């Protein structure tokens, strides 16, 4: 059985990218500031992660219609395909590592 880190590499993901994609897959489009709050990340770190994911074609960033100072992000079709393919593999490995935990925070698991 491969390690979790090997599975991230198999899907060309970092753990943070996986977290971003899982959150967007579960909740849909959201403001970057909301994502930062949900992930307990810094804005500087998240800016780099989002830019890299945009370059790979995994997510899109648009100006928020209700708050012109903010941006919203969402998965592209390719990003959704990747996360939906990765979730079963990652969740299986996490359940193997932490069998006493129920992974119920994400509706996708």
C-alpha positions as a Markdown table, in Angstrom:
| # | Residue | x | y | z |
|---|---|---|---|---|
| 1 | Unk | 0.0 | 0.0 | 0.0 |
| 2 | Unk | 1.5 | 3.4 | -1.0 |
| 3 | Unk | 2.1 | 6.2 | 1.5 |
| 4 | Unk | -0.2 | 9.2 | 1.5 |
| 5 | Unk | 2.6 | 11.4 | 0.3 |
| 6 | Unk | 3.1 | 9.0 | -2.7 |
| 7 | Unk | -0.5 | 9.3 | -3.6 |
| 8 | Unk | -0.3 | 13.1 | -3.5 |
| 9 | Unk | 2.6 | 12.8 | -6.0 |
| 10 | Unk | 0.7 | 10.4 | -8.1 |
| 11 | Unk | -2.0 | 13.0 | -8.6 |
| 12 | Unk | 0.6 | 15.8 | -8.9 |
| 13 | Unk | -0.8 | 17.4 | -5.7 |
| 14 | Unk | 0.6 | 18.9 | -2.6 |
| 15 | Unk | -1.4 | 18.4 | 0.6 |
| 16 | Unk | -2.4 | 22.1 | 0.6 |
| 17 | Unk | -3.6 | 21.8 | -3.0 |
| 18 | Unk | -5.6 | 18.7 | -2.1 |
| 19 | Unk | -7.2 | 20.6 | 0.8 |
| 20 | Unk | -8.2 | 23.5 | -1.4 |
| 21 | Unk | -9.6 | 21.2 | -4.1 |
| 22 | Unk | -11.5 | 19.1 | -1.5 |
| 23 | Unk | -13.0 | 22.2 | 0.1 |
| 24 | Unk | -14.1 | 23.7 | -3.3 |
| 25 | Unk | -15.4 | 20.3 | -4.4 |
| 26 | Unk | -17.5 | 20.1 | -1.2 |
| 27 | Unk | -18.7 | 23.7 | -0.9 |
| 28 | Unk | -18.5 | 25.1 | -4.4 |
| 29 | Unk | -17.4 | 28.5 | -5.4 |
| 30 | Unk | -16.1 | 30.7 | -2.5 |
| 31 | Unk | -14.3 | 33.9 | -1.7 |
| 32 | Unk | -10.6 | 33.5 | -1.3 |
| 33 | Unk | -10.9 | 35.0 | 2.2 |
| 34 | Unk | -13.5 | 32.3 | 3.1 |
| 35 | Unk | -11.2 | 29.6 | 1.9 |
| 36 | Unk | -8.3 | 31.0 | 4.0 |
| 37 | Unk | -10.5 | 31.0 | 7.1 |
| 38 | Unk | -11.7 | 27.4 | 6.4 |
| 39 | Unk | -8.2 | 26.1 | 5.9 |
| 40 | Unk | -6.5 | 28.1 | 8.7 |
| 41 | Unk | -4.0 | 29.3 | 6.1 |
| 42 | Unk | -2.2 | 32.6 | 5.7 |
| 43 | Unk | -3.1 | 34.9 | 2.7 |
| 44 | Unk | 0.5 | 34.9 | 1.5 |
| 45 | Unk | 0.7 | 31.1 | 1.4 |
| 46 | Unk | -2.8 | 30.8 | -0.2 |
| 47 | Unk | -2.0 | 33.3 | -2.9 |
| 48 | Unk | 1.0 | 31.2 | -4.1 |
| 49 | Unk | -1.1 | 28.0 | -3.9 |
| 50 | Unk | -4.0 | 29.5 | -5.9 |
| 51 | Unk | -1.7 | 31.0 | -8.5 |
| 52 | Unk | 0.0 | 27.7 | -9.1 |
| 53 | Unk | -3.3 | 25.9 | -9.3 |
| 54 | Unk | -4.6 | 28.5 | -11.8 |
| 55 | Unk | -1.5 | 27.9 | -14.0 |
| 56 | Unk | -2.2 | 24.2 | -14.0 |
| 57 | Unk | -5.8 | 24.8 | -15.0 |
| 58 | Unk | -7.4 | 23.3 | -11.9 |
| 59 | Unk | -9.3 | 26.4 | -10.7 |
| 60 | Unk | -10.5 | 29.8 | -11.9 |
| 61 | Unk | -10.5 | 33.1 | -10.1 |
| 62 | Unk | -13.1 | 35.8 | -10.8 |
| 63 | Unk | -14.0 | 39.1 | -9.3 |
| 64 | Unk | -16.8 | 38.7 | -6.8 |
| 65 | Unk | -20.1 | 40.2 | -8.1 |
| 66 | Unk | -21.2 | 41.4 | -4.6 |
| 67 | Unk | -17.9 | 42.7 | -3.4 |
| 68 | Unk | -15.6 | 44.2 | -6.0 |
| 69 | Unk | -12.7 | 44.1 | -3.7 |
| 70 | Unk | -12.8 | 40.3 | -3.4 |
| 71 | Unk | -12.2 | 37.4 | -5.7 |
| 72 | Unk | -14.0 | 34.0 | -5.8 |
| 73 | Unk | -12.4 | 30.8 | -6.9 |
| 74 | Unk | -13.9 | 27.5 | -8.1 |
| 75 | Unk | -12.7 | 24.3 | -9.6 |
| 76 | Unk | -12.5 | 23.8 | -13.4 |
| 77 | Unk | -13.7 | 20.6 | -14.9 |
| 78 | Unk | -10.1 | 19.3 | -14.9 |
| 79 | Unk | -9.7 | 20.3 | -11.2 |
| 80 | Unk | -13.0 | 18.5 | -10.3 |
| 81 | Unk | -11.9 | 15.4 | -12.2 |
| 82 | Unk | -8.6 | 15.3 | -10.4 |
| 83 | Unk | -10.0 | 15.7 | -6.9 |
| 84 | Unk | -12.8 | 13.2 | -7.5 |
| 85 | Unk | -10.2 | 10.7 | -8.7 |
| 86 | Unk | -7.9 | 11.4 | -5.7 |
| 87 | Unk | -10.4 | 11.4 | -2.8 |
| 88 | Unk | -11.0 | 7.6 | -2.8 |
| 89 | Unk | -7.3 | 6.9 | -2.7 |
| 90 | Unk | -6.5 | 9.5 | -0.1 |
| 91 | Unk | -9.4 | 8.6 | 2.1 |
| 92 | Unk | -8.6 | 4.9 | 2.0 |
| 93 | Unk | -5.1 | 5.6 | 3.2 |
| 94 | Unk | -6.2 | 8.0 | 5.9 |
| 95 | Unk | -8.7 | 5.4 | 7.2 |
| 96 | Unk | -5.9 | 2.8 | 7.2 |
| 97 | Unk | -3.6 | 5.2 | 9.2 |
| 98 | Unk | -6.4 | 6.5 | 11.5 |
| 99 | Unk | -8.9 | 3.7 | 11.8 |
| 100 | Unk | -10.4 | 5.2 | 14.9 |
| 101 | Unk | -11.4 | 8.5 | 13.1 |
| 102 | Unk | -14.5 | 8.9 | 11.1 |
| 103 | Unk | -13.9 | 11.1 | 8.1 |
| 104 | Unk | -17.2 | 12.8 | 8.0 |
| 105 | Unk | -16.3 | 16.5 | 7.6 |
| 106 | Unk | -16.3 | 16.3 | 3.8 |
| 107 | Unk | -19.5 | 15.1 | 2.2 |
| 108 | Unk | -17.3 | 13.5 | -0.5 |
| 109 | Unk | -15.7 | 10.9 | 1.9 |
